[in-house]
């Protein structure tokens, strides 16, 4: 097949090179954006009298027909035509002849692909934003049911202080809320229109770039033609945003995997979101959580791959940049696959409140509260810290919890301890006296949930 760019060549491209060079197998997913961009470009060419208005109208009408035919499954793309841009242009020329050959006036595939990938990523990012909003709603709904469900909080994976499950869930709300903010911020830098940059040096035609940007819904146009065709910062930035989404999913999934083990037994995954063993009949495995955790590494790899691809490329466009699409496409697909199943998994799991409370009573999670009690009685904090440390050592030796100590035992460590210590170090008091903004007290968490619901109502 004769190439649309083949005038300078005297030999056909080697078949292996055609296969190697072609990107149609993965960039065909940008067909809508490519056609939409071409319609805006053709409309502008006619408006500016760069091509006859009659040809512009023909091009626009036929591009709309091609779009419908693609969506109806009537179009078969060809590897020999290399990419989605050349495939669509080839079909257009076959259908309307010379008028179709005028479409590429004043543009290059370099600025065309930069346009398409920006438009595609903005569309996909909008979908992911909606998924994140749904995730935030699921977390808030779950937290609303567990403002009194006490569980141990951890540092270094060692029991530290008691919190509530709602407080724990709202920590992830904050993470995914930041993800939403980052994606929206990334969209601002993606939403800049590069068409009109040409191959690298613009064009001599009197293009109306602002008109095309307005037609396509862009906020602005790129201000340097070299940068317009060679910038992939927005791809890398989105890859980073998606890696952070996966990191947050993976951290929560790691906790769910631990919590669903017999040793913790804080939660149980619903049967619909678990799998069994081919040899061990008793097994109920948290495979969904494990797979999400595993897929995080895949998205991290795409981010590093994109950075490595771009790090040594001189201005302006280079064929290396064709390698931007598969990684970012797969990152998008992976996040869009993980978020819905994650939401359904946590919405259907059983929370074992009694086990969480029992877990919070082990490991001396109220030790800090004993120290705070002593401080409020007048003891300097460092001295109180040392007293409670000795108290914990004693309790370990005698296989007791701090709140199991008798008053006589307490008095051995400090004579300022009174009967009110037992209320001061109960799990409920330990949680609900932490009323500082951002703390786990029920009233504080309920306020955080109310604020979260107000935020979500505005989305």
Secondary structure, 3 states (H helix, E strand, C coil): CCCCCHHHCCCCCCHHHHHHHCCHHHHHHHHHHHHHHHHHHHHHHHHCCCCCHHHHHHHHHHHHHHHHHHHCCCCCCCHHHCCHHHHHHHHHHHHHCHHHHCCCCCCCHHHHHHHHHHHHHHHHHHHHHHHHHHHHHHHHHHHHCCCCCEEEEEECCEEEEEEEHHHHHHHHHHHHHHHHHHHHHHHHHHCEECCCCCCCCCCCCCCCHHHHHHHHCCCEECCCHHHHHHCCHHHHHHHHHHHHHHHHHHHHHHHHHHHCCCCCCCEECCHHHCECCCCCCCCCECHHHHHHHHHHHHHHHHHHHHHHHHCCCCCCCCHHHHHHHHHHHHHHHHHHHHHHHHHHHHHHCEECHHHHHHHHHCCCCCHHHHHHHHHHCCCCHHHHHHHHHHHHHHHHHCCCCHHHCCHHHHHHHCCCCCCCHHHHCCHHHHHHCCCCCCCCCHHHHHHHHHHHHHHHHCC
